[in-house]
Amino acid sequence: MRAILCALLLAGACSRDPLDVPCPQVDPGDLVVTEIRPAQDPEPGYGEWIEIYNASAHGVDLTGLRVTLTRLVDGTAAASFVVRGGTTDVNPGEYYVLGRFPAGDEPDYVQYGYADDYDDDLPSGAAVDVIACGTLIDRMIYRSLPSEGTYSFTGDIDPPEDAENDVEDDWCVDVVEDVDTPTMGIRGTPGRKNIPCA
């Protein structure tokens, strides 16, 4: 009798509909990685972040978007996290900042805190993959991160394009004090257009 009951329970479990996993409605090239801020010593309190630009012609709900970092030195996965809450909508032509902060404890310039899923320093060299529903939307590669400031895709290319952010010469280190943001003196431009690279 017990075996029959278990068989019925298993049969019932198999007949249920699969879980509905949210999928951002984006195509390759619709989202572009534009800025990375690594951990720095001494840490001035600005934290780490990865900035993404919405290059599509429509607003996007990023719920379900996966960001994966793979170490260049050995090809192993260093980090992987999924956007799963908070402010997830990004309008066309706007930036979205994912930061190493606990969810609900993000500063004003960070829309999503990923520290609950990944709370370690970004690897020194990595491929950054932006993935939606198993489809690669954007990939950028950095070979080293600065000890000060952010690693920024040039503001000369406006709007940012996914083909251009593959070109290493289109990236540079931004250590300019940005006095126009609410967080006075922050290095980098989270949520805004980057400075042009020299």
N, C-alpha and C positions, 0 to 999 in steps of 0.2 A: 504493500500500500504506500509505504514511504517512497519507494522508487517511482511508482506511478505519479505521485504528487510532484516529485522533483522533475519528472519528464514533462508534466503539464506546465509547470512553472517555466521551464526552459523553453518550451514551445511558445508560450505566451510572450516571453521576453524577446524571442526572435521575430515575432510578428509585429512588434511596435515600429512606428515610423522612426527613421534615423533622426538624431538630434539636428536641429536647425542651427548651423554654424553661420554667423553673419559673414558676408563677403563684400568688401568695398567694391563699388562699381567703377573700376578703373582699368585702363589698358596700358600696355607697356609704353613708357614715356610720359604718362599722365602725372606721375609724381617724380620729383627730382631731388636728390640729396644735395644740399647747398652749404652746410656748415657743420663742423664738428668741434666741440670743445672738450678736450681731455681733462682728466684730473691733473692738478698742478700742486707743486710743493714750494712754498707754503700755500695751501688752498685759501684763496681770498674770499671764499664763501659763495662764489657764483655757480659752482657745480659743473657737472658734465652735461652735455646735450648733443643731440643730433637733430638738425633742422631739415625739414622737407618742404619743398615748394609744390603747390598744386598748379601744374602747367596745363591742365585740361580746361575745357570751356564750360564746365559745370561744377557745382558744389559736390563734395564727397564726404560721406560718413566713413571715417577711417576705422570704425569698429571691425575687428578681425584682421587688421593689417599686421603682418609679421615683419619684424626687422631682425636680420641675422648677421652676425659678424664672424668671419672665418679668418683665422690667423694666417698670414702669408708665410710665416716661417716653417710651418709644418702642415698647413691645410686643415687643422682641427677647428671645430666650432668653439668660439670663445663666448658667444652670447647669442641668445635668441629670446625675443619677447613679443607678445601680442598686445595691440591696443585693445583694451577691454572695458574702458569706462571713462568717466570724466567728460571733458569737452572734446568731442570727437569729430565735429563738423569743421571742414575747411573750405572756404569759398574759392572760386577760380582766381588765380593771381595772388593768393595769400600763402603765408608760411605757417607751418605747424612745427612746434618744438617738442621733442621728446627728451625728458631730462632724468638724470639719476637722482630722483627724489621719491619718497614714499607717496603713494596715491593719496590725494587730498592735502598734501603738504608741499605742493609745488609753488615756487615763486610766480609772480605775475607773468613773467615772460616764458613760462613753460606750460603747455597745454596738457601734457600727459606725463605722469611720473612712472618710471619703469623699475624703480629700485626694489619693489616687492618681488619682481621676477628676476632681476639681474642687478646685483649691488656690488660690483667690482669695477676696477679701472678698465677703461677701454684698452684693447691690445695696442701695442706700439705700431704695428702694421697689420692691416686687415682689408678684406673685401667686405663692403657693406651692401647687403642685399635687401631690397624692399619687395615684399612678396604679398600678393593678394590671391587667395584661393588657389595656392600652388603655382601661380604664374609670376614670373620675375618681372617686376614693373620698372625697377631701376637698380643698377649696380655701379658703385664707385669704389675705387681702390686708393687707399692711402698707404704710403710706405713708412712714414714716421709722423708723429704728432708733436706739436711744439710744446716746449716747457712753459711758455707764456703765451696768452692770447688764444685765438681760435684758428683752425684750419678752414679757410673760406674759399668757396667758388667765386670767381671774380664777378663784381657787380657790373663790369663792362658788357657782359652778355645779358641783355634784358629783353624779354624774360629768360630765366634760366632754361636750358634745354638739356635733355638727358644725353644726347650724343656728345655735347660739349663738356659735360662734367666727367666724361671719360678721359679727357686730355689733362695730363698732370700739370702742364704749363699754365692751365687756366685756374689753378689753385695757388693760394699763397697764405702766409701767416698774417693775421690781423692782430696787432697789439695796440691799436689806436684806442684811446679812451673815448668811449661813446657817451657824450654828455646829453644826447637827445632822448635817451630812454628814461623811463621812470626810475630805473635803478642806476643812479648816477655813477659814472666811472666804470661801468661794466665793460670788459673787453669783448669785442665781437658785436654782432647785430642780431641777436635772437628775435625772430619774428619779423624781420625787416630786410630790405635789400642790402647786400653786402657792399663793402667798399671795393672799388676797382683794384685789381692787382697791378703793380708797377710793371 
